[in-house]
Amino acid sequence: MAPQDRTLVFHRRIVVTAPLRCQESGQSEADAAVGRSLQLDYSKVRAYWQRTKPSLLGPYMMEGFGFPASAGRFRFRGEQDAVEEAVQDLRSSISVLDFGSGVGVWTEYFAQRFANVVSVEASPTLYAALKERCSRYPNVATFGSDVLSFEPKGRFGLVFLGGLLMYLNERDVRVVLSRLVPCLEPDAVILCRESTIRHGAKTLQGDYQVAYRSVETYQSIFSAAGFDVVSVEANTAYINVQMSCELIKKWKALVPERFRCLPVVGRLAYWGLRLGYPWNTRLIPWLLARLGREFPSLTNHFFVLRPSVQVAADRRDTSSHGTQLVEEMFENAR
Ligand SMILES: C[S@@+](CC[C@H](N)C(=O)[O-])C[C@H]1O[C@@H](n2cnc3c(N)ncnc32)[C@H](O)[C@@H]1O
């Protein structure tokens, strides 16, 4: 592991002050075996999310490990600290766009803090749960739609992309980001939370299709789409739970199904690592890196983006219609 890679895990926050240049995706031979074309099959992505259980654990990819429901709440609370830091300077009067909102835990969180939230989710199963969760918030408009065909109207002070970009091909990541530019308030931020790998990019093929990219790969994509990366922060709550997930995956690979006792072993793995939080999210990967092991294999980061100066200057001037257009979206959602 190169020293620069360790910074991703151990330095909670990396602040980027200069726009980054594009780099090539460093696809290794091992990556190629996982996903030769690096293209996602969207019909499989859709099918996966359609059959996902609409619990807090489901969209967090934490079902089937024997973890308690509190594991989802722990991760959500841990992530709130990072989100809070990213949004603390935003006015409460702004509108928020939550793309790929799952069951809507973040939509609900933003609804309690900001004037309006427009929430878009493609999976009918998760959308139903989102709608139900947010029905008591008159300042939330929900859309059961694919973000690739959804045209946001109005002006948003915050766009939240919580684990969405990893289900989009690189070209579509750029399309979605570029389409957001005219809809951003002058001081708006885009907050992304994505699963990350240490090097390059790879896609998992099969029934669960996903594109994992390194922090550097995301930075290149954001830069190419005309965004400056203001900060990158390791998602320690995710990393903590991910370590338990990877242990349980190893357990599942070693032990026949009838002897797995997941409700017990899953809780032991979860609570064992949870008690050492947050120190073990740095210590364990650091110790294993000394032994030449990358653990956990998957990490997760928050990225705060702003349109680059040039892109911001080219932004279409729709400011006078911004509020009106968001209101129109609320009419359409009814
Ligand atoms: C990892 S989950 C995250 C859910 C939520 N943002 C959160 O943080 O809890 C990813 C979500 O993105 C949704 N999604 C994936 N591709 C999408 C697309 N093209 N359009 C809309 N939603 C999509 C999935 O259905 C799923 O709900």
The ligand as an SDF file (V2000), in Angstrom:
LIG
                    3D

 27 29  0  0  0  0  0  0  0  0999 V2000
  -27.1550    3.0250   -1.4320 C   0  0  0  0  0  0  0  0  0  0  0  0
  -28.8140    3.4770   -1.6130 S   0  0  0  0  0  0  0  0  0  0  0  0
  -28.8140    5.0220   -0.7610 C   0  0  0  0  0  0  0  0  0  0  0  0
  -30.1580    5.5140   -0.3610 C   0  0  0  0  0  0  0  0  0  0  0  0
  -30.1560    6.8730    0.3640 C   0  0  0  0  0  0  0  0  0  0  0  0
  -29.5930    7.9180   -0.4630 N   0  0  0  0  0  0  0  0  0  0  0  0
  -29.4040    6.7980    1.6760 C   0  0  0  0  0  0  0  0  0  0  0  0
  -28.3450    7.3840    1.7930 O   0  0  0  0  0  0  0  0  0  0  0  0
  -29.9210    6.1290    2.5860 O   0  0  0  0  0  0  0  0  0  0  0  0
  -28.8720    3.9850   -3.3400 C   0  0  0  0  0  0  0  0  0  0  0  0
  -30.2400    4.4140   -3.8050 C   0  0  0  0  0  0  0  0  0  0  0  0
  -30.1320    4.9580   -5.1290 O   0  0  0  0  0  0  0  0  0  0  0  0
  -31.2460    4.5210   -5.8740 C   0  0  0  0  0  0  0  0  0  0  0  0
  -30.9080    4.6010   -7.3010 N   0  0  0  0  0  0  0  0  0  0  0  0
  -29.9340    3.9130   -7.9490 C   0  0  0  0  0  0  0  0  0  0  0  0
  -29.9100    4.2770   -9.2480 N   0  0  0  0  0  0  0  0  0  0  0  0
  -30.8870    5.2090   -9.4100 C   0  0  0  0  0  0  0  0  0  0  0  0
  -31.3430    5.9700  -10.5200 C   0  0  0  0  0  0  0  0  0  0  0  0
  -30.7920    5.8520  -11.7340 N   0  0  0  0  0  0  0  0  0  0  0  0
  -32.3680    6.8540  -10.3370 N   0  0  0  0  0  0  0  0  0  0  0  0
  -32.9340    6.9990   -9.0950 C   0  0  0  0  0  0  0  0  0  0  0  0
  -32.5440    6.2990   -8.0180 N   0  0  0  0  0  0  0  0  0  0  0  0
  -31.5270    5.4150   -8.1710 C   0  0  0  0  0  0  0  0  0  0  0  0
  -31.4850    3.1080   -5.3800 C   0  0  0  0  0  0  0  0  0  0  0  0
  -32.7810    2.6420   -5.6920 O   0  0  0  0  0  0  0  0  0  0  0  0
  -31.2350    3.2790   -3.8840 C   0  0  0  0  0  0  0  0  0  0  0  0
  -32.3810    3.6610   -3.2140 O   0  0  0  0  0  0  0  0  0  0  0  0
  1  2  1  0
  2  3  1  0
  2 10  1  0
  3  4  1  0
  4  5  1  0
  5  6  1  0
  5  7  1  0
  7  8  2  0
  7  9  1  0
 10 11  1  0
 11 12  1  0
 11 26  1  0
 12 13  1  0
 13 14  1  0
 13 24  1  0
 14 15  1  0
 14 23  1  0
 15 16  2  0
 16 17  1  0
 17 18  1  0
 17 23  2  0
 18 19  1  0
 18 20  2  0
 20 21  1  0
 21 22  2  0
 22 23  1  0
 24 25  1  0
 24 26  1  0
 26 27  1  0
M  CHG  2   2   1   9  -1
M  END
$$$$
